[in-house]
Amino acid sequence: MIDFKRREFLKASAAIAAASAAGGFSCIEIASAAPISPPVVDRVALRVLVDGANNLFLRPGEVNGVKIEPPPRGQDYRRTLHNQWGLSLYLVSSVRNEQHTVMVDFGYTPEAVINNMELVRADPKKIEALIVSHGHFDHYGGLIGLLEKYRSMLPADLTLYAGGEDNFCRRLSGPPGNLTEFGALDRRELAARNVKTVLAENPVVVGHAFTTGKIKRTSKEMVLPNTRVEFAMKDGLGCNAGHYTPAELQGKIVPDEHLHEHATCFNVKDRGLVVISSCGHVGIVNSARQAQEVSGVQKVHALVGGFHLGPAQPAYLNQVIGEIKALNPDVIVPMHCSGENFIRAVRESMPDKLLVSYTGARVTFGA
């Protein structure tokens, strides 16, 4: 008798194979369910390639051992960093003399991420792997353009790690009855550029980093209203797998629960976990708990990224703040969709833990 996980694996594999045959995309793998052993790193340097604002007056600073530095000074006064609603991060980790570089998310447009990579001197030739956090355009919109410019510089066996099939669904935004397109990440475009996709519903080690896999929802957090999603494959574009109900697979458009959003994490020597939640629709506390479970490391050093609390009402925001306090991170680094309301709440309740970053900044964890 086939157990549940194996049955779901087979269902997903069959659906993906059928979709591949129909839509012409290839280079798809499913992450192994075997336990992972995340490496311990000495240092992680996170460069913010794209976020919503930059700060010309940013000065070097430090909060509980986490350092922040401004971007390099520009040599051409006619060029400046581009800010937009979205997020892109360039991560360099070190263990002694060994370095690995991965890129997490790609901003809203290729023009912004390419411009900013050049200005902050983020070398595309050093990128070893790509990670997309979830299927929202403001996190993958720059990807295909980035590949068009730099694919020849990137590894021949370049891999994109996506949280699961859900990352490729078609999204729609706006109020019910007046929905507008919000795009779908097209695997045919990735395959055409010889990029392999790994559906990382299970945790995966990527260089020195590890992904959480599908995040369990154990906290009091909830998915705040955002987009709607269509679980359907049309002419090779969209998503299709055995995880979804028959009604969903018929193309019913439903509220987006981000079934396969995942976080990217590091285990920093003598510090603990750095948990990077690019948008955190499933909850930053849930993301951190999942990182603890799959890594076996309980200490949370830093919570980083977008936490999608901008639209949170005060009572709910205070509830999440209480759960973050229980995690007792050393540092909180809000970005993107975290919200000014969240930053104010952290400044009021945990002022010694707050580190605010901007486009172009470099944030360093570890020695």
C-alpha positions as CSV (number, residue, x, y, z in Angstrom):
1,M,0.0,0.0,0.0
2,I,1.4,3.4,-1.0
3,D,1.6,5.9,1.9
4,F,0.1,9.4,1.7
5,K,3.3,11.3,0.9
6,R,4.2,8.8,-1.8
7,R,0.7,8.9,-3.3
8,E,0.8,12.7,-3.4
9,F,4.3,12.6,-5.0
10,L,3.0,10.3,-7.7
11,K,-0.1,12.4,-8.3
12,A,2.0,15.5,-8.6
13,S,4.6,13.8,-10.9
14,A,1.9,12.5,-13.2
15,A,0.2,15.9,-13.4
16,I,3.4,17.7,-14.1
17,A,4.4,15.1,-16.7
18,A,1.1,15.6,-18.5
19,A,1.3,19.3,-18.3
20,S,4.8,19.2,-19.7
21,A,3.8,17.1,-22.6
22,A,0.9,19.5,-23.3
23,G,2.7,22.7,-22.8
24,G,6.2,22.0,-24.0
25,F,8.1,22.9,-20.9
26,S,10.7,20.6,-19.3
27,C,13.5,20.5,-16.8
28,I,11.2,19.9,-13.8
29,E,12.3,18.1,-10.7
30,I,10.6,17.5,-7.3
31,A,12.8,17.9,-4.2
32,S,13.5,14.8,-2.2
33,A,11.7,14.2,1.1
34,A,14.9,13.1,2.8
35,P,15.8,15.2,5.9
36,I,18.4,17.9,5.4
37,S,21.5,18.9,7.3
38,P,21.9,22.7,6.8
39,P,25.5,23.8,6.9
40,V,26.8,26.2,9.6
41,V,28.1,29.4,8.0
42,D,30.5,32.0,9.4
43,R,28.9,34.9,7.7
44,V,26.0,36.0,5.4
45,A,26.1,39.3,3.5
46,L,22.7,40.3,2.1
47,R,22.5,43.0,-0.5
48,V,19.1,44.5,-1.1
49,L,18.9,44.8,-4.8
50,V,15.3,46.0,-5.0
51,D,12.9,47.4,-2.3
52,G,10.5,50.3,-2.1
53,A,12.9,53.1,-1.0
54,N,16.5,54.0,-0.7
55,N,18.1,56.4,1.8
56,L,20.7,58.8,0.7
57,F,21.7,59.5,4.3
58,L,22.0,55.9,5.4
59,R,25.1,55.4,7.5
60,P,26.9,52.3,8.8
61,G,25.2,50.9,11.9
62,E,24.9,47.8,14.0
63,V,22.1,46.1,16.0
64,N,22.9,43.1,18.2
65,G,25.8,42.1,16.0
66,V,24.0,42.6,12.7
67,K,25.7,45.3,10.6
68,I,24.2,47.5,7.9
69,E,26.2,49.5,5.3
70,P,25.0,51.9,2.6
71,P,25.4,51.1,-1.1
72,P,28.7,52.1,-2.8
73,R,28.9,55.7,-3.9
74,G,27.9,56.0,-7.6
75,Q,30.5,57.1,-10.1
76,D,27.9,58.5,-12.6
77,Y,25.7,61.2,-11.1
78,R,23.1,60.6,-13.9
79,R,22.3,57.1,-12.6
80,T,20.6,56.2,-9.4
81,L,19.1,53.2,-7.7
82,H,15.6,52.3,-8.8
83,N,13.0,51.6,-6.2
84,Q,9.7,49.7,-6.8
85,W,7.1,47.6,-5.1
86,G,8.9,44.3,-5.0
87,L,11.9,42.6,-3.5
88,S,15.2,41.2,-4.8
89,L,18.1,40.0,-2.6
90,Y,21.7,39.0,-3.5
91,L,23.1,36.6,-0.8
92,V,26.8,35.8,-0.3
93,S,27.6,33.3,2.5
94,S,31.0,32.2,3.7
95,V,32.5,29.3,5.6
96,R,36.2,29.9,6.0
97,N,37.5,30.5,2.5
98,E,34.4,28.9,0.7
99,Q,31.8,31.2,-0.6
100,H,28.4,30.6,-2.2
101,T,26.1,33.2,-3.9
102,V,22.4,32.8,-4.5
103,M,19.7,35.3,-5.6
104,V,16.3,35.3,-4.0
105,D,13.5,37.0,-6.0
106,F,13.9,39.5,-8.8
107,G,11.8,42.6,-8.2
108,Y,9.0,43.9,-10.4
109,T,11.0,44.7,-13.5
110,P,14.3,43.7,-15.1
111,E,15.2,47.3,-15.7
112,A,15.3,48.0,-11.9
113,V,17.1,44.8,-10.8
114,I,19.7,45.1,-13.6
115,N,20.3,48.8,-13.0
116,N,20.7,48.2,-9.3
117,M,23.0,45.2,-9.7
118,E,25.3,47.3,-11.7
119,L,25.3,50.2,-9.3
120,V,25.9,48.1,-6.2
121,R,28.4,45.9,-8.1
122,A,26.6,42.6,-7.5
123,D,28.5,40.3,-9.9
124,P,26.1,38.1,-11.9
125,K,28.9,35.7,-12.7
126,K,29.0,34.6,-9.0
127,I,25.4,33.6,-8.9
128,E,25.1,29.8,-8.5
129,A,21.4,29.3,-8.0
130,L,18.1,31.2,-8.0
131,I,15.2,31.0,-5.5
132,V,11.7,32.4,-6.1
133,S,9.7,32.8,-2.9
134,H,6.2,32.7,-4.3
135,G,4.1,33.4,-7.4
136,H,3.6,37.2,-7.2
137,F,4.8,39.3,-10.1
138,D,6.6,41.8,-7.8
139,H,8.9,38.9,-6.8
140,Y,9.5,37.3,-10.2
141,G,8.8,40.1,-12.7
142,G,12.5,40.8,-13.3
143,L,13.5,37.2,-13.8
144,I,13.2,36.6,-17.5
145,G,14.8,39.9,-18.4
146,L,17.6,39.2,-16.0
147,L,18.2,35.8,-17.7
148,E,18.1,37.5,-21.1
149,K,21.0,39.7,-20.1
150,Y,23.1,37.4,-18.0
151,R,22.2,33.8,-18.9
152,S,25.6,33.3,-20.7
153,M,27.4,34.3,-17.5
154,L,25.4,31.9,-15.2
155,P,26.1,28.2,-14.6
156,A,25.2,25.9,-17.5
157,D,23.1,23.8,-15.0
158,L,21.4,26.8,-13.5
159,T,18.5,25.9,-11.2
160,L,15.5,27.9,-10.0
161,Y,14.1,26.6,-6.7
162,A,10.4,27.3,-6.4
163,G,8.3,26.4,-3.3
164,G,6.0,24.2,-5.4
165,E,3.5,24.0,-8.2
166,D,1.4,26.8,-6.7
167,N,4.2,29.2,-7.6
168,F,3.3,29.0,-11.3
169,C,-0.4,29.6,-11.0
170,R,-2.1,32.6,-12.7
171,R,-2.9,35.4,-10.2
172,L,-5.5,38.1,-10.4
173,S,-5.7,41.3,-8.3
174,G,-8.4,43.7,-7.3
175,P,-11.8,43.4,-5.7
176,P,-14.2,40.5,-6.6
177,G,-16.1,41.5,-9.7
178,N,-13.4,43.7,-10.9
179,L,-10.4,41.4,-11.1
180,T,-7.4,42.3,-13.3
181,E,-4.5,40.1,-14.5
182,F,-1.4,39.8,-12.2
183,G,0.5,37.3,-14.3
184,A,1.9,33.8,-14.1
185,L,5.5,32.8,-14.0
186,D,6.0,30.9,-17.3
187,R,8.1,27.7,-17.2
188,R,8.3,27.6,-20.9
189,E,10.4,30.8,-20.7
190,L,12.6,29.2,-18.1
191,A,13.0,26.0,-20.2
192,A,13.8,28.0,-23.3
193,R,16.7,29.6,-21.4
194,N,17.9,26.2,-20.1
195,V,16.9,26.8,-16.5
196,K,15.9,23.7,-14.5
197,T,13.1,24.1,-12.0
198,V,13.0,22.3,-8.7
199,L,9.7,22.2,-6.9
200,A,10.9,22.5,-3.3
201,E,7.8,21.5,-1.3
202,N,10.3,19.7,0.9
203,P,13.4,21.5,2.4
204,V,16.4,21.8,0.1
205,V,20.0,22.8,0.8
206,V,21.1,25.4,-1.8
207,G,24.8,26.1,-1.4
208,H,25.0,27.2,2.2
209,A,21.3,28.2,2.4
210,F,18.3,26.0,3.0
211,T,14.7,26.4,2.1
212,T,11.9,25.6,4.5
213,G,9.7,23.6,2.1
214,K,6.0,23.9,2.5
215,I,5.3,26.0,5.6
216,K,2.9,24.5,8.3
217,R,0.4,27.0,9.7
218,T,0.7,26.5,13.4
219,S,0.6,30.1,14.7
220,K,-2.4,32.4,15.1
221,E,-1.3,34.1,11.9
222,M,-3.6,34.2,8.9
223,V,-3.2,35.0,5.2
224,L,-4.4,38.6,4.8
225,P,-6.4,39.4,1.7
226,N,-4.1,39.7,-1.3
227,T,-4.7,38.2,-4.8
228,R,-6.9,35.5,-6.1
229,V,-5.6,32.4,-7.9
230,E,-6.6,30.1,-10.7
231,F,-5.5,26.5,-10.4
232,A,-5.5,25.6,-14.1
233,M,-3.1,25.0,-17.0
234,K,-4.0,26.7,-20.3
235,D,-1.8,26.2,-23.4
236,G,1.2,25.4,-21.1
237,L,0.8,28.4,-18.9
238,G,-0.3,28.1,-15.3
239,C,-0.3,25.3,-12.7
240,N,-1.6,21.8,-12.4
241,A,-0.9,19.1,-9.8
242,G,-2.6,16.5,-7.7
243,H,-2.6,18.8,-4.7
244,Y,-5.7,20.6,-5.8
245,T,-9.4,19.7,-5.7
246,P,-11.4,18.9,-8.9
247,A,-13.2,22.2,-8.7
248,E,-9.9,24.1,-8.5
249,L,-8.4,22.1,-11.4
250,Q,-11.4,23.1,-13.5
251,G,-10.2,26.7,-13.3
252,K,-12.3,28.0,-10.4
253,I,-10.7,31.3,-9.2
254,V,-10.3,31.3,-5.4
255,P,-8.7,33.4,-2.6
256,D,-4.9,33.0,-2.7
257,E,-3.6,31.0,0.3
258,H,0.0,30.7,-1.1
259,L,0.1,27.0,-0.5
260,H,3.8,26.7,-1.6
261,E,5.3,30.0,-0.4
262,H,8.7,29.1,1.2
263,A,11.4,30.9,3.1
264,T,15.2,31.0,2.6
265,C,17.3,30.5,5.7
266,F,20.9,30.2,7.0
267,N,22.3,28.7,10.2
268,V,25.0,31.2,11.3
269,K,27.7,30.0,13.6
270,D,27.2,31.0,17.3
271,R,24.2,33.2,16.3
272,G,21.4,30.9,15.1
273,L,18.9,31.0,12.2
274,V,18.5,33.9,9.7
275,V,15.0,33.5,8.3
276,I,14.3,35.4,5.1
277,S,10.6,35.7,4.3
278,S,10.2,37.6,1.1
279,C,6.5,38.4,1.5
280,G,5.4,36.2,4.4
281,H,1.8,35.7,3.4
282,V,1.8,32.5,5.4
283,G,3.2,34.3,8.5
284,I,6.7,35.2,9.6
285,V,6.2,33.2,12.8
286,N,5.1,30.1,10.9
287,S,8.1,30.6,8.6
288,A,10.5,30.7,11.5
289,R,8.9,27.7,13.2
290,Q,9.2,25.7,10.0
291,A,12.9,26.7,9.7
292,Q,13.4,25.5,13.3
293,E,11.7,22.2,12.6
294,V,13.5,21.3,9.4
295,S,17.0,22.5,10.6
296,G,16.8,21.3,14.2
297,V,18.1,24.7,15.3
298,Q,15.9,26.5,17.8
299,K,17.7,29.8,18.2
300,V,16.4,32.5,15.8
301,H,19.0,35.2,15.2
302,A,17.1,37.3,12.7
303,L,13.8,37.7,11.0
304,V,14.3,39.4,7.6
305,G,12.3,40.4,4.6
306,G,8.6,41.1,3.8
307,F,6.1,40.1,6.5
308,H,2.9,41.3,4.7
309,L,1.6,43.2,7.7
310,G,1.0,46.5,6.0
311,P,-2.7,45.8,5.7
312,A,-3.0,44.4,9.3
313,Q,-5.5,45.9,11.7
314,P,-4.0,47.0,15.1
315,A,-5.4,44.0,17.1
316,Y,-4.0,41.5,14.7
317,L,-0.7,43.3,14.4
318,N,-0.3,43.3,18.2
319,Q,-1.1,39.6,18.2
320,V,1.7,38.9,15.7
321,I,4.1,41.1,17.6
322,G,3.4,39.0,20.7
323,E,4.2,35.8,18.8
324,I,7.4,37.4,17.4
325,K,8.4,38.3,21.0
326,A,8.0,34.6,22.0
327,L,10.5,33.6,19.2
328,N,12.9,36.1,20.8
329,P,15.0,37.0,17.7
330,D,18.0,39.1,18.2
331,V,17.2,41.4,15.2
332,I,14.2,42.1,13.0
333,V,14.8,43.5,9.5
334,P,11.5,44.5,7.9
335,M,11.4,45.1,4.1
336,H,8.9,45.4,1.3
337,C,5.4,44.7,2.4
338,S,6.1,44.6,6.2
339,G,4.4,48.0,6.5
340,E,5.1,51.2,8.4
341,N,2.6,50.1,11.0
342,F,4.7,47.1,11.7
343,I,7.9,49.1,11.9
344,R,6.3,51.5,14.4
345,A,5.0,48.6,16.5
346,V,8.5,47.0,16.6
347,R,10.0,50.4,17.4
348,E,7.6,50.8,20.3
349,S,7.8,47.2,21.7
350,M,11.3,46.0,20.7
351,P,13.3,49.0,19.9
352,D,16.6,47.3,20.6
353,K,15.9,44.7,17.9
354,L,14.9,46.8,15.0
355,L,17.1,47.3,11.9
356,V,15.5,49.2,9.0
357,S,17.1,48.6,5.6
358,Y,16.7,50.2,2.1
359,T,17.4,49.5,-1.5
360,G,21.1,49.0,-2.1
361,A,22.0,48.4,1.6
362,R,24.2,45.5,2.7
363,V,23.2,43.7,5.9
364,T,25.7,41.3,7.4
365,F,25.1,38.5,9.8
366,G,28.0,36.8,11.6
367,A,31.6,37.5,12.0
